[in-house]
């Protein structure tokens, strides 16, 4: 199963315990494939670096950035989506549709209110954990 994960979920999973960290654990144990575009990976790295610097965990940032770069599936989305309230969120929908992903996982209400785009369901971390555990 292919999945796109919003930056807020990835970063929360790296730095705090809770559903997002369980999602990253599931990805690390091959329960699903994480799909990213270059724009998503760039945003991940920027936010990871900012948070790591703020809490003195540059080691954690280096490890996770290397892991994401090596293990996430890089997708070149050939689709432009303009239906997001926040245009910066379109990259997640574009990546998911381009990758043929089943889900976008996000804690962002601007994405969650979309519910579904074509065959891609947009779920909260708790909802996605329910899918993984079913």
N, C-alpha and C positions, 0 to 999 in steps of 0.2 A: 504494500500500500504506500502510495506517495503522498507526502504531506508538506505543506508550507507553513512555517511558524513565524508569527509576527515577532518583531524585535523585543517587544515588552515581555513576551513569554520566555524567549531565549535568555535574556538578561536576568529576569527574575529567577529562572532555573539555575543559572550559574551562581548567583550571589546569595540566594535565600532558599530555604526549604519550603516545600509545599507542592501543589499540583504541577507547577512548571518544572520543578526539579525531577519529579517523577516522570514527566514526559521526556525530558532529556535522557534520563536513565533508560527509558524504554527504547529511545532511538539508539543509544549506545549498545543496547543488547539486540539490535536488529529487529525490533517489533514493527518498524516502518522505515521508509527512506525519507530523509529530509531533502527537499528540493529548494534551491536558492538561485536567485539571479545575481549577476555581478552587483547590481544596485542594492540588493538585500544584504549580501555579504559585506559590502562596504559600510552599510548602516550598522550591522551587527558589530563590526570591528570598531567603529567610531564610538558607539555607546559602551561597549565592553571596556575599551581603553579609558574612557572618561570615568566610569564607575570604579575601575580598578585603581586608577591613580588617586581618586578621592579616598579610598579606604586602604591604600598601601598594599594592594594585592596584584601587582604587575605580573607576578609569577602565574597567578590564576589566569590572567588575561592572555599571556603567552601560550599557555597550555590549551586553553579553549579555542583561541584563534587558529592554532595549528590543527587542532582536532576538526574544527568546522571546515577549514580549508581542505583537509585531506579526505574527510568522510562525507560531506554533504555533496549532493548531486547538483552540479552547476547546469542551469537551464538558460537558454537564450529565448525568452518569450517573444513570439512574433505576433503579439496581440496588444492593442491599446484599449484600456478600459477607462471610461470617463464618468462612471456612475458613483464614485465615492464622494461623500461629503468633504473628506479631507483628501485632496488630490495626491498627497504623499503616500497614502495607503494603496493606491492603485497598483503599485509594484507587486504587492502580495497576490492580488487577484490575477494580474497578468502572468506572474510566475506559475501560479496554480493551474490556470487554464492551459498555458503553454506546456506544462509538464504532464498534463493529464492527471493531476493530483485529485484525490478524493476529498481532501479537507484543507482549509486554512484554519489555523488555531490562533486565536487572538483574545486579548483582554480589552481591546479597543472598541468602544461602542460604535464608532463610525464604521467599522467593519462588521461587527456583530449584527447591526441593524439590517445589513444586506441579506442575511440568512442563507441565501444560496445564489450562486451565479453559475448558470448553465448546470453542469453536473457536480460543481464544487460546493460542498456544505461548509459554512463558516461557523465554527464552534468555539465556545469558551474552553479554557483548559480543563475545567471540571467535566464538561460534556465530552470532550475528547478522551479523557481518562475512562469515562464510561464506555466509549467505543472500544478502547484498548482492552478493557477488562471483560467485555462481553464475549 
